Amino acid sequence: MISLRKRSLSRVFLIAACAFVVRWLTVSSPKSAADAQAHEIKEHNFIERARKDKSLNVQRHRFLQARMGRDEGDELMGDIIRNGATDYWERFQLPYILNKDTSSMDTQHVVGAIDQLLSLNGWVAALCPTLTRPFGQHKHDNAYDDLVREDHLYYVAIVIHSADHFLVDQLAVIVQMAKRLGTNNLFVSMLDYDSSDSTETLTDLCEAVLTLLGVPFRIRRVAGMTEDPAAAYYPLEEAHMRNLALEPLHELYKKRGIRFQRVIWLKGFTCPNDILETIKISFANEASMVCGMDWAEHNGFFIFSDRWRTRDIDGDQFRQSKSSSKAEAVPPRDRLGASRYAQHLPFQVFCCEAGTHVVDPEQSYYKGIAYRAGSDFHNLSRAEAVPTRDPDAPCLDSSQAWFCRDLWVRSARDAMDEVDQVNDHNKHNPLARRAAAPPPDVQVAPRDGILPGQAAGDGLRRQPNAAAAVDADANAGSDYDAMPEEEDGLSEESLPEPIHLSIPNSNFRPARILVNPRCPTTYAGVSHTQLALDLFGTGEGDSLQAGVGKYILEDWDGAPESFVCQEQRQTGGRKATKTQRRLGFSIHDELQR
Ligand SMILES: *[C@@H]1O[C@H](CO)[C@@H](O)[C@H](O)[C@H]1NC(C)=O
């Protein structure tokens, strides 16, 4: 591991050296008023309008590679370094560059540097093909050819908040994806939120590498929402960062009519093939969101680590399980989810984020869903009384949890709108009128053969509900496995009785949110080989007959009628105290709001 890191570091420096010279040659133009606007996506001009150019061609459109908010402030000895570099350039480089052929940075160098990058020799990502995966996924080099042939557009979003240790490997993954999917099929949006580590330098490196490769990007640095990080409200910050990272997505659509098929949120480190597979699962299921699973090292074990945002399809919190846990103690608590997890198959959840995740913008961002957070939190920096909140006041949880609920409600609303449209159409069409059954009292949204009151998987799901009463660990913000509760910053509150809704959530079209357990996301220093063995064994036992079933979920459940709401009721940054309660969730009520 150590030697790997060292090697990858020296490689970084080599590439950085190449890249900076390239930057010098290409982007060292004097600042002007026009420059300040250079990052903006331009609308089609007169000539383009006729052809409706929707390509992400960086050679033709300079604004597709933009850097915003670069910290140009004076650094310690900054002018000495700058003078030295300029001197070197002017005395030893420039005089010898008489034309293209005598430039030290000729095409050959650039091509060589890119080759170095693409081979990923020495990066953590280089280890990926050696890791075991179920269904022999890594053994087939052409497993994603069909995906590549579709020529879809992908939007890669990264939020960096003082987490420079991921960035180099994430860059490697992006480069690898660009190689597979085509450099003009990606747009990379990086948001550096007030980082205080070496993120600044590494985003310079990303800029240079993406420029070299001709991948469109916007790299942007923004200041924190509050001057004192302790006065921040983390869910609000989360929402703010993500919406900023999505700004180019909306701009590209509004100004140039470019629509992306999938948005990939890169978090931690995920192997490129696992991302491609998650994308494949996303398309095969028309899923609104597919997440990986996030594993952190803890006392020599790997534990599932995103319990703040992930809820199974019964609304319960995932267990903090070890990667080697037995069948009865795997992360998802619901029976169907646990059984599919054990077979390494994608399973439905109420909400997830866990590591790298893939979102369908057509079902979310392009419909106006943005990230948000609760607002009636207690600001500890102000001498105010603690606000009193109703027992059923909205949950003050993560912005991702809000996003998931928005997806469920949106899916239900869309289905109802479609029913209305059909009814409208039938009203004006006397022949069809008799055939159309009158809508039942409850507005019902049938989809894919899921009938009212018969949400698929219902039988399976109700049984474990009864069993849950016996499972003392359920919903208790558990210390089931390794970590003591304090690490969650969690204090316990009583959980009210289960709630019975007058109009069940199973009457509405479900949101398609899945977890792909074959897509582990990890952090620096994790022993990837051991984790892969824990999770998937040797991978040989899996029958290849799983066929198309390994991608598709046949039966979709309705939303749970209540969920474990883990909330942050006060300011205090990321680590602020969290409390927990069980809260009802009625899609019918949400639709009335
Ligand atoms: C909390 O209050 C302080 C002091 O008025 C303010 O600076 C800060 O922005 C507030 N925090 C949030 C998240 O609104």
The ligand as an SDF file (V2000), in Angstrom:
LIG
                    3D

 14 14  0  0  0  0  0  0  0  0999 V2000
  -25.9030   31.2650   13.4360 C   0  0  0  0  0  0  0  0  0  0  0  0
  -25.7820   32.5420   13.9760 O   0  0  0  0  0  0  0  0  0  0  0  0
  -24.5450   33.2070   13.7260 C   0  0  0  0  0  0  0  0  0  0  0  0
  -24.5290   34.5000   14.5120 C   0  0  0  0  0  0  0  0  0  0  0  0
  -25.6590   35.2910   14.2410 O   0  0  0  0  0  0  0  0  0  0  0  0
  -24.4170   33.4290   12.2170 C   0  0  0  0  0  0  0  0  0  0  0  0
  -23.1940   34.0380   11.9030 O   0  0  0  0  0  0  0  0  0  0  0  0
  -24.5060   32.0880   11.5260 C   0  0  0  0  0  0  0  0  0  0  0  0
  -24.5060   32.2560   10.1060 O   0  0  0  0  0  0  0  0  0  0  0  0
  -25.7750   31.3390   11.9070 C   0  0  0  0  0  0  0  0  0  0  0  0
  -25.7220   30.0040   11.3530 N   0  0  0  0  0  0  0  0  0  0  0  0
  -26.5930   29.5630   10.4320 C   0  0  0  0  0  0  0  0  0  0  0  0
  -26.3760   28.1860    9.9360 C   0  0  0  0  0  0  0  0  0  0  0  0
  -27.5100   30.2100   10.0050 O   0  0  0  0  0  0  0  0  0  0  0  0
  1  2  1  0
  1 10  1  0
  2  3  1  0
  3  4  1  0
  3  6  1  0
  4  5  1  0
  6  7  1  0
  6  8  1  0
  8  9  1  0
  8 10  1  0
 10 11  1  0
 11 12  1  0
 12 13  1  0
 12 14  2  0
M  END
$$$$
